[in-house]
Amino acid sequence: MRADAHQKVTAGHLKRNAYLYVRQSTIRQVFENTESTKRQYALRQNAIALGWAAEQIVVIDSDLGQSGASAVDREGFQRLVAEVGIGKAGIVLGLEVSRLARNSADWHRLLEICALADTLILDEDGIYDPAHFNDRLLLGLKGTMSEAELHVIKSRLQGGILNKANRGELQCPLPVGLVYDAASIPCWTRQASARQLAAFFLRSSLAPGQRWRP
């Protein structure tokens, strides 16, 4: 943390709570990227070092497994914005901008509300006051880069899928009871239980009078 961090924190900020926002984009990341999650929770110590008491730190982690591309399905982020808006937050903590939002509209909305409510923002690089032009400019650039990063990641993934499809090598997930053979052709699995389950659902979906043939 930079040496000038304490200079931005006032007694007015310390009277309010510190809100730590924790997020991972997918459930898989929650279970596999455990170090990232630990680093996010560890930001509590930054708030304590700045003068907040441990009981003043509110952890919002209900968005674990939710994408940051939109705030629509992120109840935790919506709660954070509401708490800032009613003046309960002295500071918002997030490991990086992409944890808080990967959508410029959501990010700039949070910045605007933080500026109006005199709420600071802290990430791994330092502490910022959105009411100050230079800090807000830097935060805006970070938000733009975060959104661009998401676009680049999606483009790379989509390009890889299209290349595989053009070569005829793209394998889509198959329904229960089917697997790919050595020649990448769908066929029935050898597991009797899976075949019976698939047959049951197929028979259930047939119109009256139709017969199912395996």
LINPE-V189176 format. One record per backbone hydrogen bond with DSSP energy under -1.0 kcal/mol. CO is the residue of the C=O (numbers start at 0). NH is the residue of the N-H. E is the energy in kcal/mol with one decimal. If there is no record, write none. Layout:
CO|NH|E  CO|NH|E
This chain:
1|4|-1.4  4|7|-1.2  9|13|-2.0  10|14|-1.2  12|15|-1.2  16|89|-3.5  16|90|-1.1  17|57|-3.2  18|92|-3.3  19|59|-3.3  23|64|-1.9  23|65|-1.0  25|29|-1.6  26|30|-1.6  27|31|-2.3  28|32|-2.3  31|33|-1.2  32|36|-1.4  33|37|-2.4  34|38|-2.4  35|39|-1.8  36|40|-2.2  37|41|-1.9  39|42|-1.3  40|43|-1.7  41|44|-1.6  42|46|-1.6  43|47|-2.2  44|48|-2.4  45|49|-1.4  46|51|-2.2  47|50|-1.1  52|55|-1.6  53|56|-1.2  55|17|-1.8  57|19|-2.8  59|21|-2.6  60|63|-1.2  62|65|-2.1  67|101|-2.7  73|77|-2.1  74|78|-2.3  75|79|-2.3  76|80|-2.5  77|81|-2.0  78|82|-2.7  79|83|-2.3  80|84|-2.3  81|85|-1.6  82|87|-2.3  83|86|-1.7  87|16|-2.2  89|119|-2.1  90|18|-2.7  91|121|-3.0  92|20|-2.8  94|123|-2.0  95|98|-1.4  96|100|-2.5  102|106|-2.5  103|107|-2.9  104|108|-1.7  105|109|-1.9  106|110|-2.2  107|111|-2.3  108|112|-2.1  109|113|-2.6  110|114|-2.4  111|115|-2.1  112|116|-2.2  113|118|-2.8  119|91|-2.3  120|127|-3.3  121|93|-2.4  125|122|-2.5  127|120|-2.5  128|131|-2.4  131|135|-2.6  132|136|-2.7  133|137|-2.1  134|138|-2.5  135|139|-2.5  136|140|-2.1  137|141|-2.2  138|142|-2.2  139|143|-2.1  140|144|-2.4  141|145|-2.1  142|146|-2.1  143|147|-2.4  144|148|-2.3  145|149|-1.6  146|150|-1.8  147|151|-2.4  148|152|-2.4  149|153|-2.3  150|154|-2.3  151|155|-2.4  152|156|-2.2  153|157|-2.7  154|158|-2.5  155|159|-2.1  156|160|-2.0  157|161|-2.5  158|162|-2.3  159|163|-1.9  160|164|-2.3  161|165|-2.5  162|166|-1.4  163|168|-2.7  164|167|-1.1  174|177|-1.9  176|188|-2.6  178|186|-2.9  180|183|-2.1  184|180|-2.0  186|178|-2.8  190|194|-2.0  191|195|-2.6  192|196|-2.0  193|197|-2.4  194|198|-2.5  195|199|-2.1  196|200|-2.0  197|201|-2.3  198|202|-2.6  199|203|-2.0  200|204|-1.3  206|209|-2.2
